[in-house]
């Protein structure tokens, strides 16, 4: 099971900071894509949430991700903390 070390608000804040640190290159090279972020960096980028998730989970199978669309406002697409947990659980069941 995923270990949760941050409060939801702190997790989102850290992920937004990660986006801001990487904003220039993300918006130059991946505008309109979905990015999966975690508290330490960019985990995956794809055409949709599922594609970004698949890339992210390969690199960081024990992380929780914050998803947003690159360059289209502050948070066009966010999966809540609880939704992420459910999403991860379902994906892990499907892989078995």
C-alpha positions in Angstrom: 0.0 0.0 0.0 1.1 3.6 -0.6 2.6 5.4 2.3 1.1 8.9 2.7 3.5 11.3 4.2 1.9 14.7 3.3 -1.4 16.3 4.1 -3.6 16.8 1.0 -3.1 20.6 0.9 0.7 20.3 1.4 0.9 17.6 -1.4 -1.0 19.8 -3.8 1.2 22.8 -2.9 4.4 20.8 -3.5 3.1 19.5 -6.9 2.2 23.0 -8.0 5.7 24.1 -7.1 7.1 21.3 -9.2 4.9 22.5 -12.1 6.2 26.0 -11.7 9.8 24.9 -11.6 9.3 23.0 -14.9 6.7 25.3 -16.4 8.8 26.7 -19.2 9.9 23.4 -20.7 6.5 21.7 -20.1 4.6 24.5 -21.9 7.2 24.7 -24.7 7.3 21.0 -25.4 4.1 19.5 -24.0 1.4 22.2 -24.2 -2.1 20.7 -23.9 -0.8 17.3 -22.6 -1.6 15.9 -19.2 1.3 15.9 -16.7 1.5 13.6 -13.6 3.4 15.3 -10.8 4.5 14.1 -7.5 6.1 16.0 -4.6 9.6 15.6 -6.1 9.1 16.0 -9.8 7.4 15.2 -13.1 6.5 11.5 -13.2 4.8 11.2 -16.6 3.3 13.1 -19.5 0.6 11.9 -21.9 -2.3 12.8 -24.2 -4.7 12.0 -21.4 -4.7 11.1 -17.7 -4.4 7.4 -18.3 -1.4 7.8 -20.5 0.3 10.1 -18.0 -0.6 7.7 -15.2 0.9 4.6 -17.1 4.1 6.5 -17.6 4.2 7.7 -14.0 3.5 4.4 -12.4 6.3 2.7 -14.3 8.8 5.1 -12.8 7.2 5.5 -9.3 4.9 2.7 -8.5 4.5 3.7 -4.8 3.8 7.4 -5.3 0.6 9.4 -5.4 0.2 11.8 -8.4 -1.4 15.1 -9.0 -2.6 15.5 -12.6 -3.1 18.7 -14.6 -3.2 19.8 -18.1 -0.1 21.7 -19.3 -0.6 25.4 -20.0 -4.4 25.5 -19.7 -5.0 27.4 -16.5 -4.1 26.7 -13.0 -5.7 23.3 -12.5 -7.9 22.2 -15.4 -7.6 18.5 -14.4 -7.0 17.5 -10.8 -7.7 14.1 -9.4 -8.4 14.4 -5.7 -6.3 12.6 -3.1 -9.1 10.0 -2.5 -9.7 9.5 -6.2 -6.0 8.9 -6.8 -6.0 6.2 -4.1 -9.0 4.5 -5.7 -7.4 4.9 -9.2 -4.2 3.3 -8.0 -6.0 0.5 -6.3 -8.0 -0.4 -9.4 -4.9 -0.2 -11.6 -2.9 -2.5 -9.3 -5.8 -5.0 -9.3 -5.9 -4.9 -13.1 -2.1 -5.7 -13.3 -2.5 -8.8 -11.2 
